[in-house]
Amino acid sequence: MPYDLSSRLVIGLASSALFELSESDRVFREAGEAVYRQHQLDHRADILKPGVAFPFIKRLLSLNALRPGDPLVEVILLSKNDPDTGLRVMDSIAAHGLAISRAVFLQGRSPHRYIEPLRISLFLSADEADVRDANAAGHAAGQVLQSSFVDAADDDELRIAFDFDGVLADDQSEAVFQRDGLASFHDHERRHAATPVNPGPLAPFLRKLRQIQALEEQQALADRDYLRKLRVSIVTARDAPSHERVITTMRDWGVTVNEAFFLGGIEKRAVLSVLKPHIFFDDQQHHLTPAAADLPCVHIPFGMLNRPR
């Protein structure tokens, strides 16, 4: 029987999101492909250091313990290395004890064509062009931003934070705000408070997370000592009265979030620095830039605010 991906949460991951590759990238840019190839071969025994998405991926894979023998989560490496130079990445994956066994090596070609056939719910890369190609093709994709985040090794919880408009939802409400201003936006959302918004690029990813939450709920009922690992938060610039439509939408989608922050213009970093998510998704760079200094942040280049001007 073929290995079925349809019931799993599948993450497509570039090595640039998983590991710290600044030195390798510098060699490639300054000396070219031939020297880069030799550099990777010469340094194959040097284990790569964790990158921005590493803490998120490590904890996400740990949730497979909820269903032993039938993984909830599958992470597939989508690498622009060729198979030969990609050996260093695979060796580093093994050295760090990550349960990632499936990989695609493309020797410089964009990986977005393989997102759909591999049932990938979310593609992460540090390469802006690859992320935009994937987004333009209609796939959920995010660019991980540079960060000095230091993971707390004794923290087993997985905290995932999302912006709402342009990330979980589409940007129709954002279009009202951009066109007509804040007062009209609030009036529009008040009138449509009972109507769920249309799904955005990361809505399918959130629904897959909900399946994992449901298994954790069952585990907690069966074992009163079980501590749930997955926590999901929404951190949005919306405030009252536009908050109600967010809650309506989550209820309609059958999704549970553990926390919601309706900040109404307060800088998101203020709460993110306390929440300490292992990954935060937002579609607007001006929200991400302050937070990315010390938090793992991902830019979702979706919607009207990310179109070329």
C-alpha positions in Angstrom: 0.0 0.0 0.0 1.3 3.5 -0.8 2.0 5.8 2.1 -1.1 8.0 2.5 -0.5 11.7 3.2 -4.1 12.8 3.0 -4.9 12.3 6.7 -1.7 13.9 8.0 -0.5 17.5 8.5 2.3 17.8 6.0 4.9 20.5 6.2 7.2 21.3 3.3 10.4 22.7 4.6 13.4 24.3 2.9 16.8 23.7 4.6 17.1 27.5 4.9 14.1 27.5 7.3 15.3 24.5 9.4 19.1 25.3 9.8 21.4 28.3 10.1 22.9 28.5 6.6 24.4 32.0 6.5 27.9 30.7 5.9 26.9 28.3 3.1 24.8 31.1 1.5 27.8 33.5 1.6 30.0 30.9 -0.1 27.4 30.4 -2.8 26.9 34.1 -3.4 30.5 35.1 -3.4 32.2 32.0 -5.0 29.5 30.3 -7.1 28.0 26.9 -7.3 31.2 24.8 -7.9 32.9 26.2 -4.8 29.7 25.9 -2.8 29.5 22.2 -3.8 33.0 21.6 -2.6 32.3 23.5 0.6 29.3 21.3 1.5 31.3 18.2 0.7 34.3 19.3 2.8 32.0 20.2 5.7 29.7 17.3 5.6 30.8 16.2 9.0 30.0 19.6 10.5 26.5 19.5 11.9 24.4 22.5 11.0 23.0 24.6 13.8 19.3 25.0 14.3 17.6 27.7 12.3 14.5 29.9 12.9 11.9 27.1 12.3 13.8 24.4 14.1 12.0 24.7 17.5 8.6 24.7 15.8 9.4 21.7 13.7 11.0 19.8 16.6 7.9 20.2 18.8 5.4 19.6 16.0 7.1 16.2 15.2 6.9 15.4 18.9 3.1 15.3 18.7 3.4 12.1 16.6 3.6 10.4 20.0 -0.2 10.8 20.2 -0.6 8.2 17.4 2.4 5.8 17.5 2.9 4.0 14.2 0.6 6.3 12.3 2.2 9.8 12.3 -0.1 12.8 12.6 2.7 15.1 11.2 4.9 14.5 8.2 7.7 17.0 7.4 9.2 16.7 3.9 12.5 18.5 3.0 12.2 20.5 -0.2 15.7 21.5 -1.0 17.3 23.5 -3.9 20.5 21.5 -3.3 21.3 18.6 -5.5 21.2 15.1 -3.9 25.0 15.1 -3.4 25.3 18.5 -1.6 22.1 17.8 0.3 23.7 15.0 2.2 25.0 17.5 4.8 21.4 18.6 5.5 20.2 15.0 5.9 23.1 14.1 8.1 22.3 17.2 10.3 18.6 16.2 10.5 19.7 12.8 11.7 22.2 14.2 14.2 19.5 16.4 15.8 17.2 13.4 16.1 14.4 14.8 13.9 12.1 12.3 12.4 12.4 13.6 8.8 13.0 10.8 6.3 11.5 12.2 3.1 13.3 14.7 0.9 13.2 16.3 -2.5 16.4 17.7 -4.1 15.9 20.1 -7.0 19.3 21.5 -7.9 18.3 25.1 -7.9 14.7 24.8 -9.2 11.7 26.3 -7.4 9.9 23.7 -5.2 6.4 25.1 -5.5 5.3 22.6 -8.2 5.6 19.7 -5.7 3.5 21.3 -3.0 0.2 20.0 -4.3 1.2 16.4 -5.2 2.8 16.0 -1.8 -0.3 17.2 0.0 1.7 20.0 1.8 -0.4 22.2 4.0 2.3 24.8 4.6 5.7 25.5 2.9 8.4 27.3 4.8 11.6 28.8 3.4 13.9 31.7 4.0 14.0 32.3 0.2 11.6 35.1 -0.5 11.3 34.3 -4.2 10.4 30.7 -3.6 7.8 31.7 -1.1 6.2 34.2 -3.5 6.2 31.7 -6.3 4.4 29.2 -4.1 1.9 31.9 -2.9 1.2 33.0 -6.5 0.4 29.4 -7.4 -2.2 29.4 -4.7 -0.3 27.5 -2.0 0.1 28.4 1.7 3.7 29.5 2.0 5.7 31.7 4.4 9.1 33.3 4.5 10.9 32.7 7.8 12.7 35.9 8.9 16.1 36.2 10.6 15.9 36.1 14.4 18.1 35.8 17.4 15.5 33.6 19.2 17.0 31.2 21.7 14.9 28.1 22.3 14.2 27.0 25.9 15.2 23.4 25.8 13.0 22.5 28.9 9.8 23.9 27.3 7.8 21.0 25.7 4.8 23.2 24.9 4.2 24.2 21.2 2.8 27.7 20.9 1.6 28.8 17.4 0.3 32.3 16.9 -1.5 33.7 13.9 -2.6 37.0 12.6 -6.2 36.8 11.3 -6.8 38.9 8.2 -4.6 37.9 5.3 -3.4 34.8 7.1 -6.3 32.7 8.5 -8.9 34.8 6.7 -8.8 36.3 3.2 -8.3 40.0 2.9 -11.8 41.2 1.9 -12.3 42.9 5.2 -8.8 44.4 5.0 -9.8 45.8 1.6 -12.7 47.7 3.2 -10.4 49.2 5.8 -7.8 50.2 3.1 -10.5 51.7 0.9 -12.9 53.3 3.3 -11.1 53.7 6.7 -11.5 52.4 10.2 -15.0 53.6 10.9 -16.4 52.0 7.7 -14.4 48.8 8.5 -16.0 48.6 12.0 -19.4 49.2 10.5 -18.9 46.6 7.9 -17.8 44.0 10.4 -20.6 44.8 12.8 -23.2 44.3 10.1 -21.5 41.0 9.1 -20.7 39.8 12.6 -22.8 36.6 12.2 -21.2 35.8 8.8 -18.0 33.8 8.8 -15.1 35.3 6.7 -13.7 33.4 3.7 -10.8 31.2 4.5 -7.3 32.6 3.9 -4.1 30.8 3.0 -3.4 29.2 6.4 -7.0 28.1 7.2 -6.3 24.5 6.0 -3.2 24.4 8.2 -5.3 25.5 11.2 -7.9 22.9 10.6 -5.2 20.2 10.6 -3.9 21.5 13.9 -7.5 21.2 15.2 -7.3 17.5 14.5 -4.3 17.3 16.7 -6.0 19.3 19.4 -8.9 16.9 19.4 -6.5 14.0 20.0 -4.9 15.8 22.9 -8.3 16.4 24.4 -9.1 12.7 24.2 -5.7 11.9 25.8 -6.4 14.4 28.6 -9.8 12.7 29.3 -8.1 9.2 29.4 -5.1 10.4 31.4 -5.7 13.1 34.0 -2.0 13.7 34.3 -1.5 14.4 30.6 -0.4 17.9 29.9 -1.5 19.3 26.5 1.4 20.5 24.4 -0.3 22.4 21.5 -1.6 25.9 22.1 -3.0 28.1 19.3 -3.4 31.9 19.5 -4.7 34.7 17.4 -2.9 38.0 17.6 -4.8 40.6 15.6 -5.0 44.4 15.1 -8.8 44.0 15.3 -10.6 45.2 18.4 -14.3 45.6 19.3 -16.7 45.5 17.6 -14.8 43.7 14.8 -13.7 41.0 17.3 -17.0 39.2 17.1 -16.6 38.1 13.5 -13.3 36.4 14.3 -15.1 34.3 17.0 -18.0 33.6 14.7 -15.5 32.4 12.0 -13.6 30.1 14.4 -16.9 28.6 15.6 -18.1 28.0 12.0 -14.8 26.3 11.1 -15.0 24.1 14.1 -11.7 25.4 15.3 -10.6 26.0 18.9 -8.0 28.7 19.8 -6.6 28.9 23.3 -6.0 32.7 23.3 -7.1 35.6 21.3 -5.6 39.1 21.5 -7.6 41.9 19.9 -5.1 44.7 20.1 -6.6 47.6 18.2 -3.3 49.1 17.1 -1.1 48.2 20.1 2.2 46.9 18.8 1.9 43.1 18.6 5.4 42.6 20.0 4.1 43.7 23.4 2.0 40.6 23.8 4.2 38.3 21.7 7.2 38.9 24.0 5.0 37.4 26.9 3.3 34.7 24.8 6.6 33.6 23.4 5.3 31.6 20.4 7.6 29.1 18.7 6.3 30.6 15.4 4.2 33.6 14.5 2.5 34.2 11.1 1.5 37.6 9.8 1.0 39.1 6.4 2.3 42.6 7.2 6.0 43.3 7.5 5.6 46.3 9.9 4.1 43.9 12.5 6.8 41.4 12.0 9.9 43.5 11.9 9.9 44.6 15.6 9.0 41.0 16.8 11.4 39.1 14.5 14.4 40.4 16.5 13.8 37.9 19.2 10.9 35.7 18.1 10.5 33.2 15.2 8.4 35.1 12.7 7.0 34.1 9.3 5.8 36.5 6.6 2.8 35.3 4.6 3.0 37.4 1.3 -0.8 37.1 0.6 -3.4 39.6 -0.5 -3.6 43.2 -1.5 -1.0 44.5 0.9 1.7 42.3 -0.6 1.0 43.0 -4.3 3.7 44.9 -6.2 3.0 48.6 -6.2 
